[in-house]
Amino acid sequence: MNDFDVIVVGAGPAGLLAAGRAAELGAKILILEKMRQEGRKLMLTGKGRCNITNNAEISEFIKNVYPKGRFLRTAFSNFFSKDIIELLEKYGVETVLSRGGRYFPASNKAADVLQALLKWVKGLNVEILCGHRVEKLLVENNVLQGVQANGQNFKTANVILATGGKSYPATGSNGDGYELARRVGHSIEKALPALVPLETEGGVAQKLQGLNLKNVRAAVWINNKKIAEEFGEMIFTHFGLSGPIILTLSRIVVKELHNKNRVEISIDLKPALDEQKLDKRLLRDLNEHGKKKIGNIFRYWLPATMVPVFTELLEIDPEKECHQISSNERKQILHLLKNLRFKVSHHRSFKEAIITAGGVPTNEISSKTMESKLLNGLYFAGEMIDLDAKTGGYNLQIAYSTGWLAGNMCNKKGEIG
Ligand SMILES: Cc1cc2nc3c(=O)[nH]c(=O)nc-3n(C[C@H](O)[C@H](O)[C@H](O)COP(=O)(O)OP(=O)(O)OC[C@H]3O[C@@H](n4cnc5c(N)ncnc54)[C@H](O)[C@@H]3O)c2cc1C
């Protein structure tokens, strides 16, 4: 006799969706959560505002998920952005659509999202035991028997692992789930930080710390070859580079750093002007202000805090008057405006990574049910699967959709309900 129809490990967004869906189908559910409270990471999302999801179409979502977004087609077809919005609104969370198709709670409080999900699952009689760390999956003769948490056995034939990745380990997601999966035969794609800030050499970024740039283009160069670029917003920090476009590019950067390649990031400060147009503009400004010092003219082209750093990098005497600037010096200015380069030395650790790349490989999981292809009754949901996406609400949607689909198995299993 099983204690529960399904045991869900982890009370993050994936685990809560899995539990809620399974309970809706009449199953008796237990969630085991190792932290003292549910949804610690969810509380931090979107700087405490929670970017709930995105209004992009399924095909667009799939393009923004790595390494194999199409694995999610069934999960997204069953439960997508409109469904989570509907569910949250039903439980009192009004949502607003913001720039870039991002949905936020109108209250701007991630806590409201968590409370709504908890209200939903608790209303369906899902039992939640916090402070219970699952140490072991109990398997006999390749048959799943239950889990062991805090030394105590809980019997079930169905376990949904929704333990998250390795990023922000203080929230409880420290890679436990990978070990649980590995011990029952799953391989684990090496977990690496993604959506993570980057450390740069040379001290230039550090001198610009706090400066936020909008409408710039950043490109990644591997061994001097450009391989990716992003347009948007970024910020300089005391260690290097961060902000949305840097985080998006970090996925490639981290991989290349681990492959021991030379990685550089270039920043185009004037992406709206090609070199020819920018050169014309520089020429015009230099002619118009021939008697002014070049150091003062930089202010026309750059944010004020960048001027001293720019002057230092150019090695042009800032006291020089504009009419004295040679065409060679003008080219140097142009080059720097289009191609401010940083050598990347490291990436920041899991402690600062918004998401984890790697995890249980998708080819070991059924995309139709989220069930393990190696052990009947074992299911996966959320960040512990080898899937990660760019910022914009995509990652949470992966958690809800895979969680919902895993919970939906209670539809089919004759013994449940
Ligand atoms: C700072 C930050 C901001 C973010 N902002 C956004 C955003 O605005 N929008 C967005 O889409 N995504 C955002 N993300 C990503 C998003 O939070 C994750 O994709 C999402 O939380 C993954 O959900 P999950 O349920 O798979 O894992 P988690 O949320 O990590 O939950 C896993 C749970 O499992 C528990 N657990 C782990 N091991 C065990 C064990 N052995 N036994 C019992 N319980 C265990 C953990 O304690 C945890 O509660 C952000 C991430 C961070 C770090």
The ligand as an SDF file (V2000), in Angstrom:
LIG
                    3D

 53 58  0  0  0  0  0  0  0  0999 V2000
   17.8010   35.8680   -9.0560 C   0  0  0  0  0  0  0  0  0  0  0  0
   16.9350   35.1040  -10.0360 C   0  0  0  0  0  0  0  0  0  0  0  0
   15.9590   35.7730  -10.7330 C   0  0  0  0  0  0  0  0  0  0  0  0
   15.1730   35.0720  -11.6820 C   0  0  0  0  0  0  0  0  0  0  0  0
   14.1840   35.7500  -12.3320 N   0  0  0  0  0  0  0  0  0  0  0  0
   13.3920   35.0830  -13.2140 C   0  0  0  0  0  0  0  0  0  0  0  0
   12.2950   35.7300  -13.8410 C   0  0  0  0  0  0  0  0  0  0  0  0
   11.9410   36.8890  -13.5070 O   0  0  0  0  0  0  0  0  0  0  0  0
   11.5840   35.0220  -14.7750 N   0  0  0  0  0  0  0  0  0  0  0  0
   11.9110   33.7410  -15.1110 C   0  0  0  0  0  0  0  0  0  0  0  0
   11.2610   33.1710  -16.0030 O   0  0  0  0  0  0  0  0  0  0  0  0
   12.9100   33.0720  -14.4780 N   0  0  0  0  0  0  0  0  0  0  0  0
   13.6350   33.7100  -13.5430 C   0  0  0  0  0  0  0  0  0  0  0  0
   14.6260   33.0190  -12.8720 N   0  0  0  0  0  0  0  0  0  0  0  0
   14.7740   31.5610  -13.1180 C   0  0  0  0  0  0  0  0  0  0  0  0
   13.7020   30.7840  -12.3330 C   0  0  0  0  0  0  0  0  0  0  0  0
   13.7040   31.2080  -10.9970 O   0  0  0  0  0  0  0  0  0  0  0  0
   13.9580   29.2840  -12.4040 C   0  0  0  0  0  0  0  0  0  0  0  0
   13.9710   28.9210  -13.7580 O   0  0  0  0  0  0  0  0  0  0  0  0
   12.8580   28.4970  -11.6700 C   0  0  0  0  0  0  0  0  0  0  0  0
   12.7980   28.8600  -10.3170 O   0  0  0  0  0  0  0  0  0  0  0  0
   13.0740   26.9900  -11.8000 C   0  0  0  0  0  0  0  0  0  0  0  0
   12.0290   26.3540  -11.1510 O   0  0  0  0  0  0  0  0  0  0  0  0
   12.1850   24.8740  -10.5230 P   0  0  0  0  0  0  0  0  0  0  0  0
   10.9130   24.6310   -9.7900 O   0  0  0  0  0  0  0  0  0  0  0  0
   12.6340   23.9620  -11.5690 O   0  0  0  0  0  0  0  0  0  0  0  0
   13.3980   24.9980   -9.4890 O   0  0  0  0  0  0  0  0  0  0  0  0
   13.5660   25.8580   -8.1510 P   0  0  0  0  0  0  0  0  0  0  0  0
   12.7670   27.0890   -8.2150 O   0  0  0  0  0  0  0  0  0  0  0  0
   15.0300   25.9720   -7.9790 O   0  0  0  0  0  0  0  0  0  0  0  0
   12.9470   24.9280   -7.0260 O   0  0  0  0  0  0  0  0  0  0  0  0
   13.5300   23.7000   -6.6600 C   0  0  0  0  0  0  0  0  0  0  0  0
   13.1350   23.3620   -5.2380 C   0  0  0  0  0  0  0  0  0  0  0  0
   13.6000   22.0570   -4.9220 O   0  0  0  0  0  0  0  0  0  0  0  0
   14.0820   22.0420   -3.6030 C   0  0  0  0  0  0  0  0  0  0  0  0
   15.0160   20.9260   -3.4250 N   0  0  0  0  0  0  0  0  0  0  0  0
   16.2460   20.7760   -3.9940 C   0  0  0  0  0  0  0  0  0  0  0  0
   16.8070   19.6150   -3.6160 N   0  0  0  0  0  0  0  0  0  0  0  0
   15.9130   19.0140   -2.8090 C   0  0  0  0  0  0  0  0  0  0  0  0
   15.9150   17.7940   -2.0830 C   0  0  0  0  0  0  0  0  0  0  0  0
   16.9620   16.9640   -2.1420 N   0  0  0  0  0  0  0  0  0  0  0  0
   14.8420   17.4750   -1.3370 N   0  0  0  0  0  0  0  0  0  0  0  0
   13.7770   18.3100   -1.2410 C   0  0  0  0  0  0  0  0  0  0  0  0
   13.7240   19.4990   -1.8980 N   0  0  0  0  0  0  0  0  0  0  0  0
   14.7730   19.8320   -2.6680 C   0  0  0  0  0  0  0  0  0  0  0  0
   14.7390   23.3890   -3.4430 C   0  0  0  0  0  0  0  0  0  0  0  0
   14.8970   23.7550   -2.1010 O   0  0  0  0  0  0  0  0  0  0  0  0
   13.7850   24.2980   -4.2160 C   0  0  0  0  0  0  0  0  0  0  0  0
   12.7850   24.8330   -3.3850 O   0  0  0  0  0  0  0  0  0  0  0  0
   15.4040   33.6850  -11.9170 C   0  0  0  0  0  0  0  0  0  0  0  0
   16.3930   33.0270  -11.1850 C   0  0  0  0  0  0  0  0  0  0  0  0
   17.1400   33.7170  -10.2470 C   0  0  0  0  0  0  0  0  0  0  0  0
   18.1900   32.9740   -9.4640 C   0  0  0  0  0  0  0  0  0  0  0  0
  1  2  1  0
  2  3  1  0
  2 52  2  0
  3  4  2  0
  4  5  1  0
  4 50  1  0
  5  6  2  0
  6  7  1  0
  6 13  1  0
  7  8  2  0
  7  9  1  0
  9 10  1  0
 10 11  2  0
 10 12  1  0
 12 13  2  0
 13 14  1  0
 14 15  1  0
 14 50  1  0
 15 16  1  0
 16 17  1  0
 16 18  1  0
 18 19  1  0
 18 20  1  0
 20 21  1  0
 20 22  1  0
 22 23  1  0
 23 24  1  0
 24 25  2  0
 24 26  1  0
 24 27  1  0
 27 28  1  0
 28 29  2  0
 28 30  1  0
 28 31  1  0
 31 32  1  0
 32 33  1  0
 33 34  1  0
 33 48  1  0
 34 35  1  0
 35 36  1  0
 35 46  1  0
 36 37  1  0
 36 45  1  0
 37 38  2  0
 38 39  1  0
 39 40  1  0
 39 45  2  0
 40 41  1  0
 40 42  2  0
 42 43  1  0
 43 44  2  0
 44 45  1  0
 46 47  1  0
 46 48  1  0
 48 49  1  0
 50 51  2  0
 51 52  1  0
 52 53  1  0
M  END
$$$$
